[in-house]
Amino acid sequence: MSRETEAVEVIIVGAGLAGLSAARVVDGSGLSYKILEATDRAGGKVYSGCNELGEYPLELGAQFVNKDMTELTRLIEESGMHLKRTVSKPDSVYLHAKTRTDVGAFIESVDEEIVHSETDTRLSLAQTIEDWVENEQEEAIAKSFFTEESTVSTEHILAESFLETIERYASELDDLTHQASGQLTQVVDYLSSQLKEEILFNHPVESVEYEDGLYTLNTSNGKSHHAKAVIFAIPPTAGSRIKFQEELKTYYEPFLTSYIDGSVIKVSLTYEQPFWHHYDMNGKSVPVEGIVYGDYDGLSVSDSSKEGDHPRLTAFIGGDLAKDLVERSEQDRHQFVLDRLRDVLGDQVEEYLDYRESIWVDHPYYGGGYSGQVHVAGLPESPDKLRTPFKLSVFASTELAEAFPGFMEGALRSGKSAAEKIIDLVDRSDKH
Ligand SMILES: Cc1cc2nc3c(=O)[nH]c(=O)nc-3n(C[C@H](O)[C@H](O)[C@H](O)COP(=O)(O)OP(=O)(O)OC[C@H]3O[C@@H](n4cnc5c(N)ncnc54)[C@H](O)[C@@H]3O)c2cc1C
């Protein structure tokens, strides 16, 4: 066997945060390993860029963190950065785009209260919201808010699973309170540089065989890789696109196909001045922290300014609205976003220094959105089943995290936990 095809103890599929975090633990255990990554870069849904003129960094994928997200906070510091606060003014309001009223208190209560609402287990999240909220306006706001939060339109999501995901969030803190002082790819580069083995880029795993206790992973470039154990650190929907040997397929397929991809378009607008800090609400000047659009399901806008950086607004467009908009021209999307901002904040929205969109829809390897969700016909036990090893293989990804699912922190924790389980099983199998 050449070095490339030599059998190792563990193969890690995917070099997103879950894969890198798993690799770090396996690396420390002394087991032999390799990492197969489908694309030409590590980081997955963590992807830093900068504005067109290269003057300031922008996060095109994940961006925000809070202080309870301890794994990520530690890595931000280890990689030479620190946390900066997301600027939020006291007494800021969360506007409903249509009525221009402050719906901050309602938005804060929706997560909290819906978790404790009576839910028929097979209902969609949309139906659960309809049962729970009293008037049509609040219903539209709640649906739009959850569509943005989950990046899947609420009629497609299994309520029971989504509510269980919210319970796993594990923090009293808002998820937007802090950001890294520099680019998050610094964390990705730091994690990659600490590993003894180099990541094998452009190695998408297409099929998996399993015979006599040995895995063979075939990548689309015609190579085969052998291992005793495998950590599939990829989104469940990406897993559903891999062709598995019969026994593995019978076990994994019902859980992998229980997920639906998210969809999100993130648009960052950078300004000279934070004009939205002086919004005229009934003759009183108030700072706007966010805007929710009940008439455009899945659209919200946040003040994403970071301490010491340019003032910035970020529009998040999630779910079916994102799917519709990607079919239109970039110019149409641009106009759509500016029109929606102008509706609420006036003509000053035109005076941006920089406008940048990033699209996370229907990607064969990242899935899409912030994460996938269990769909209405899916099995609610899927996260638990997929994070439990089967025949020395296991899945890891933010969707499966026991804490902070859907977030970078969840991906890191899920990878770490999967690696610990696999190392233990490999050690035990060696003793037999
Ligand atoms: C626009 C946007 C904004 C976000 N904002 C935030 C935020 O503010 N805060 C936050 O905490 N989180 C945020 N998130 C979510 C966060 O980015 C993800 O939860 C996290 O990065 C997921 O990590 P992962 O390792 O589970 O999956 P991924 O990042 O998707 O990584 C999976 C990796 O596996 C590889 N792969 C897949 N299939 C194969 C295959 N067959 N063979 C080989 N390799 C394969 C992929 O190429 C990829 O590199 C955001 C996400 C997006 C898109």
The ligand as a MOL file (V3000), in Angstrom:
LIG
                    3D

  0  0  0     0  0            999 V3000
M  V30 BEGIN CTAB
M  V30 COUNTS 53 58 0 0 0
M  V30 BEGIN ATOM
M  V30 1 C -24.1140 32.6470 7.2890 0
M  V30 2 C -23.8580 31.8800 8.5520 0
M  V30 3 C -23.8400 32.5480 9.7540 0
M  V30 4 C -23.5980 31.8490 10.9420 0
M  V30 5 N -23.5160 32.5580 12.0920 0
M  V30 6 C -23.1040 31.9400 13.2330 0
M  V30 7 C -22.7850 32.6990 14.3810 0
M  V30 8 O -22.8570 33.9330 14.3540 0
M  V30 9 N -22.3730 32.0330 15.4930 0
M  V30 10 C -22.2370 30.6640 15.5160 0
M  V30 11 O -21.8120 30.1270 16.5480 0
M  V30 12 N -22.5340 29.9120 14.4220 0
M  V30 13 C -22.9490 30.5200 13.2870 0
M  V30 14 N -23.1940 29.7940 12.1560 0
M  V30 15 C -23.2110 28.3120 12.2680 0
M  V30 16 C -21.7950 27.6960 12.2860 0
M  V30 17 O -21.0470 28.1980 11.2190 0
M  V30 18 C -21.9130 26.1740 12.1580 0
M  V30 19 O -22.7380 25.6930 13.2010 0
M  V30 20 C -20.5970 25.4210 12.2900 0
M  V30 21 O -19.5230 26.1030 11.6790 0
M  V30 22 C -20.7790 24.0230 11.6910 0
M  V30 23 O -19.6090 23.2710 11.7840 0
M  V30 24 P -19.5940 21.7390 11.3370 0
M  V30 25 O -18.1950 21.2730 11.4740 0
M  V30 26 O -20.6620 21.0120 12.0750 0
M  V30 27 O -20.0550 21.7150 9.8020 0
M  V30 28 P -19.4130 22.4270 8.5160 0
M  V30 29 O -18.8710 23.7480 8.8600 0
M  V30 30 O -20.4540 22.3420 7.4570 0
M  V30 31 O -18.1910 21.4860 8.1190 0
M  V30 32 C -18.3720 20.2500 7.4790 0
M  V30 33 C -17.1290 19.9490 6.6550 0
M  V30 34 O -17.2600 18.6340 6.1130 0
M  V30 35 C -16.8900 18.6630 4.7420 0
M  V30 36 N -17.5970 17.5650 4.0600 0
M  V30 37 C -18.9370 17.3920 3.8950 0
M  V30 38 N -19.1910 16.2720 3.1940 0
M  V30 39 C -17.9980 15.7020 2.9260 0
M  V30 40 C -17.6070 14.5210 2.2320 0
M  V30 41 N -18.5030 13.7010 1.6590 0
M  V30 42 N -16.2870 14.2220 2.1460 0
M  V30 43 C -15.3490 15.0240 2.7250 0
M  V30 44 N -15.6680 16.1730 3.3900 0
M  V30 45 C -16.9790 16.5070 3.4840 0
M  V30 46 C -17.3400 20.0460 4.2630 0
M  V30 47 O -16.6920 20.4180 3.0710 0
M  V30 48 C -16.9620 20.9090 5.4730 0
M  V30 49 O -15.6400 21.3630 5.4100 0
M  V30 50 C -23.4130 30.4380 10.9340 0
M  V30 51 C -23.4250 29.7570 9.7140 0
M  V30 52 C -23.6380 30.4670 8.5230 0
M  V30 53 C -23.6320 29.7270 7.2210 0
M  V30 END ATOM
M  V30 BEGIN BOND
M  V30 1 1 1 2
M  V30 2 1 2 3
M  V30 3 2 2 52
M  V30 4 2 3 4
M  V30 5 1 4 5
M  V30 6 1 4 50
M  V30 7 2 5 6
M  V30 8 1 6 7
M  V30 9 1 6 13
M  V30 10 2 7 8
M  V30 11 1 7 9
M  V30 12 1 9 10
M  V30 13 2 10 11
M  V30 14 1 10 12
M  V30 15 2 12 13
M  V30 16 1 13 14
M  V30 17 1 14 15
M  V30 18 1 14 50
M  V30 19 1 15 16
M  V30 20 1 16 17
M  V30 21 1 16 18
M  V30 22 1 18 19
M  V30 23 1 18 20
M  V30 24 1 20 21
M  V30 25 1 20 22
M  V30 26 1 22 23
M  V30 27 1 23 24
M  V30 28 2 24 25
M  V30 29 1 24 26
M  V30 30 1 24 27
M  V30 31 1 27 28
M  V30 32 2 28 29
M  V30 33 1 28 30
M  V30 34 1 28 31
M  V30 35 1 31 32
M  V30 36 1 32 33
M  V30 37 1 33 34
M  V30 38 1 33 48
M  V30 39 1 34 35
M  V30 40 1 35 36
M  V30 41 1 35 46
M  V30 42 1 36 37
M  V30 43 1 36 45
M  V30 44 2 37 38
M  V30 45 1 38 39
M  V30 46 1 39 40
M  V30 47 2 39 45
M  V30 48 1 40 41
M  V30 49 2 40 42
M  V30 50 1 42 43
M  V30 51 2 43 44
M  V30 52 1 44 45
M  V30 53 1 46 47
M  V30 54 1 46 48
M  V30 55 1 48 49
M  V30 56 2 50 51
M  V30 57 1 51 52
M  V30 58 1 52 53
M  V30 END BOND
M  V30 END CTAB
M  END
